[in-house]
Each structure stands twice: as structure tokens, then as C-alpha cells.
Amino acid sequence: MPQNTVSPLPSPASRFVAKSFVAFVLSPGLPLAGWLADLDRWTQNSPGFFVGRPVILDLTTVELTVGEIFGLVSDLGQRGIRVMAIEAEGVDSLGPHLPPILRGARPAAAPPEAAGDAGQAVAEAPEAAPAPDAAQSLILDVPVRSGQSIFHPHGDVIVLGSVGSGAEIIAGGSIHVYGTLRGRAFAGATGNPQARIFCRRNEAELLSVDGWYRTAEDMEPSVRGRSIQSFFRDGVLWVSALG
């Protein structure tokens, strides 16, 4: 065989690619029993919300033993919440019986100076991919039907119609609904405390800005059935009537 001949490499048996997902982060607080009770109340208002969603358990603000972590993961599993990874400081491994330790995670944004109850940050989502140079709005000229999920991580979502019960909109920016909002709206979901939610008629199951949320039961009766805006300020998620 001539010396300058190069033998072809065999075809690879498998192909490795990278994909980004938006994961919902659960940040438990102490005592765990109280935090789980708050989570139960939230999931009762939004049943099935975590089904099929990647969930990360953020333990960077609490100190738990391996046994307590195992119990917490089991408790979440009984509630239909499957933890795909755990974020913890100063821990290399929790053993094969627990989800892996997440490495290289980047926060979507710095937390606000006045952070409320850490147990409420259930919809906080880490950055899925670098933001484009210019955010673009997603305009929907048809209603969002019950059960639909709209995800637009790098801009506002504008719905010219209504949003049905059980539907959800997740936006990196603000959310504008020019009809009735009956489902769930997550504005600033990739880390934007300046985002807002606007709707012409508020019948929402849940409103969330930058991971902080209010359920229908948490809203004043005076803002139900009215045009409202929702925004985060001074550690509180406000729901305010318009007009």
C-alpha cells in the first residue's frame, strides 16, 4: 500500500448531539413539610402541570442530608413530579439511587433584591439557549384552545383572541391577551422581572412573572372578570385592575 494512502474511518455507531430544554426549577424551603403543603395547594389549582416536564431540584439554599434528599425526591415522585437532576453546592455525587448532580447550570437572571417566599418560585426556568440579538413578538390571531401550550422564550406573546381553560402561555417577555384569559400565563419565564401580563378579561387559573405566581384563589375578587395587568414589584406579584 502506498505510504500516502489514508484508510477511511469506519462509520460511527452513534451520533451525539446537544439539545436545550426549558426545565422548571423547584426550590424547597424549610420546613419541608410546610413547603410540600404549599406545593400541594398549587398543584391542586393546576393539576397535571408537571406531567412530562423536566424538573430540577435546587438545593443550593437549604442544607439536607442524603436521607432527607431521598425522602424529598420520593415525596415529589408520589405527586407525579419526576426530578431529572439536582443542583447542590459542594456535592459531587448523591449515589446511584438519586438523580445526578447538575453541573454548569446558568441562572436565567439575578434574583430580585426583595425576594418573597422561596417556596413560591416554582415556575422559574433556566436559560435554554442564548437570546437572539433582537427579541421578537409572537402574534397569535387565533384563540389558544384548552390544553394547548405556547412557548416563546425570547419575546412577548400577543393573543388577539382568548385563552381557554387548561391552556398555558410561557413567554420570555410580556404576555398580552386581547380576549379572556382563562388558563395559565407565565411571563418573564426565562428570567425577566420587568415582564408584565395584560388581559382584557381576567379569569386566569394562574398568573406568573419571573417565577413568582398568584393563583385564582390568591387574587382579590375585585380583579376577576376585569381588564388587568400583573407585574412584579418590591417582592410582590401585583394584580391590578385597568380602567
SULBELSUL-V438073 format. One record per backbone hydrogen bond with DSSP energy under -1.0 kcal/mol. NH is the residue of the N-H (numbers start at 0). CO is the residue of the C=O. Records with the same first field share a line. If there is no record, write none. Layout:
BEGIN
NH = CO / CO
END
This chain:
BEGIN
4 = 1
23 = 53
24 = 123
25 = 55
34 = 30
35 = 31
36 = 32
37 = 33
38 = 34
39 = 35
40 = 36
41 = 37
42 = 38
43 = 39
44 = 40
45 = 41
48 = 45
52 = 49
55 = 23
56 = 84
57 = 25
58 = 86
68 = 64
69 = 65
70 = 66
71 = 67
72 = 68
73 = 69
74 = 70
75 = 71
76 = 72
77 = 73
79 = 76
80 = 75
83 = 54
85 = 99
86 = 56
97 = 94
101 = 85
119 = 116
120 = 117
121 = 119
122 = 210
124 = 188
137 = 155
139 = 157
143 = 161
147 = 144
149 = 167
151 = 169
156 = 173
157 = 137
158 = 175
159 = 139
162 = 179
163 = 143
166 = 163
167 = 147
168 = 183
169 = 149
170 = 185
171 = 151
172 = 154
174 = 195
175 = 156
176 = 197
177 = 158
180 = 200
181 = 162
183 = 166
184 = 205
185 = 168
186 = 207
187 = 172
188 = 170
190 = 187
191 = 187
194 = 191
196 = 229
197 = 174
198 = 227
199 = 176 / 178
200 = 178
201 = 225
202 = 180
204 = 182
205 = 182
206 = 213
207 = 184
208 = 211
209 = 186
211 = 208
213 = 206
215 = 204
217 = 214
222 = 219
223 = 220
224 = 201
227 = 198
228 = 239
229 = 196
230 = 237
232 = 235
235 = 232
237 = 230
239 = 228
241 = 226
END
